[in-house]
């Protein structure tokens, strides 16, 4: 009996996987086809509901039968519980086939795990330039990536419905899209409200400037989406990229590592942007890509978040190298953050300025902390600070590997560098 059931269930799974789902049950608090309501599916229950469905004598939908078969086969007939970034326990009573993301870090991770077709809506930054690049005129660049990444029901990433912006969220439209999961950003406190208003599980997840945080993020989403094997492939890739750089810089004497001021918000508005409260005087006390690359952060002992320091402090630190984030896509010849630093008289006495050691770097944010950009920064910074030690590191080849691993598209970095042309200094 058991072998016959497994065979029959397997056939149903194959059939159901190729049948489009046109209606999604709003019930995310009970297992489908759980006849006796004990929160556990048995072979007998699922076998009976499959038979009833095929005989057209069933209260259950095709979605119910398909999900029950999947849960019995892959989840041992039980709900799945995952602990999210905030420590909330999120329980899934159905496999996740329809996903809403509210920030680019989660969108990027879903894509990297191979589930872009599960995205049914997202935020304006994902649809904009935070996952796939655009130029300063909002035109798509690296168009092969835009075209190759097809979303739910076809179309490019910006064809997805927009259900939230930086400050607003459209609960009603989310609910109408009948998702199985909403992945929310870590800087909000609204996951319970999303569950209440949208009617499905909501998990808080995000990336960080520590690569271990990115690894945990990928592993958590791999567990939620049943993409554990793919998640471990991504983890192995991240760790091997780190090891490629760290194996060299760990051998460099601390006295040979330069002191560095890192301006992750760039210098678009000069020293300080009164509107956003950032620009050249905003820094990070800890930026792991810089540390792995063999630099000593001059702000490492500063405490707190959203650190702004006066120009006088930057001068007093006397950094030997300055990295200024490339905030926007500049056209060749336009003033950049590096130009601001090199041409500002107050900064002229800093060793980095006097010795022409002021460099652009990849902007490490984009409505989150994209791990692709931070892997690029790690390799680029290593080559700029320690050119002899990293003379054999092929930044173009490694950059293409980063994007091929995440997006599944080759040659992205080669095209991107024509717009982020400062990277050519390390090639």
Secondary structure, 3 states (H helix, E strand, C coil): CHHHHHHHHHHHHHHHHCCCCCCCCCCCCCCCCCCCCCCCCCHHHHHHHHHHHHCCCCCCCHHHHHHHHHHHHHCCCCCEEEECCCCCEEEECCCCCCEEECCHHHHHHHHHCCCHHHEEEEEHHHHCCCCCCECCCCCECCHHHHHHCCCCCCCCHHHCEEEECCCCECHHHHHHCCCCEEEECCCCCCHHHHHHHHCCEEEECCCCCCHHHHHHHHHHHHHHCCCHHHHHHHHHHHHHHHHHHHHHHCCCCHHHCCEEEEECCCCCCCCCECCCCECCCEECCCCHHHHHCCCEECCCCCCCCCEECCHHHHHHHCCCEEEEEECCCCCCCCCCHHHHHHHCHHHCCCHHHHCCCEEEEECCCCCCCCHHHHHHHHHHHHHHHCCCCCCCCCHHHHHHHHHHHHHCCCCHHHHHCCCCHHHHHHC
